[in-house]
């Protein structure tokens, strides 16, 4: 199988942050940013690439068999619907987009001067970008709290949120593949946990 993982030399330690929808990855990343750790958002990178790479636009339209760009901008809801209803389209789009995001992350990382950097990706493991990182942090939260957060934030129905959750890798599997776990229930204090992880990572870097 062809690898889309670019070669990497002399980069800062790379840490991946993942978690299911509504788990609170963004909140965790904000704390790391306050600590001076730069964060690369894989989803934002993918959105920018899909809207600005003309060659990719043509390939996406070919894969789905129609024009999913209106006035040059991606109709994300239409593409999401097509991908959700056809796994072959989903796989083909991922094969096109993921390698470009990997390269974007690698290029970005080469310009960072911090001891370590973070990449936030909901599908860290599924996309394969986990192969680019040295450590993984998984953020988890109770299902019901996640559902309520997403319903309020994205105006989704309960059924829509549950459908998204059911299509994502389960928390148990993510935790087994992770070095650190942040429990982010509404009553949890995440800042002390993140500080501990931050100091742990820095101490590991100093030992190298």
Secondary structure as GFF3:
##gff-version 3
##sequence-region A 1 208
A	DSSP	beta_strand	13	18	.	.	.	ID=ss1
A	DSSP	alpha_helix	25	34	.	.	.	ID=ss2
A	DSSP	beta_strand	39	41	.	.	.	ID=ss3
A	DSSP	alpha_helix	42	52	.	.	.	ID=ss4
A	DSSP	alpha_helix	54	64	.	.	.	ID=ss5
A	DSSP	beta_strand	69	70	.	.	.	ID=ss6
A	DSSP	beta_strand	73	74	.	.	.	ID=ss7
A	DSSP	alpha_helix	76	85	.	.	.	ID=ss8
A	DSSP	alpha_helix	87	109	.	.	.	ID=ss9
A	DSSP	beta_strand	116	120	.	.	.	ID=ss10
A	DSSP	alpha_helix	124	127	.	.	.	ID=ss11
A	DSSP	three_ten_helix	129	132	.	.	.	ID=ss12
A	DSSP	beta_strand	135	140	.	.	.	ID=ss13
A	DSSP	alpha_helix	143	154	.	.	.	ID=ss14
A	DSSP	alpha_helix	158	166	.	.	.	ID=ss15
A	DSSP	alpha_helix	171	176	.	.	.	ID=ss16
A	DSSP	beta_strand	180	183	.	.	.	ID=ss17
A	DSSP	alpha_helix	190	207	.	.	.	ID=ss18
###
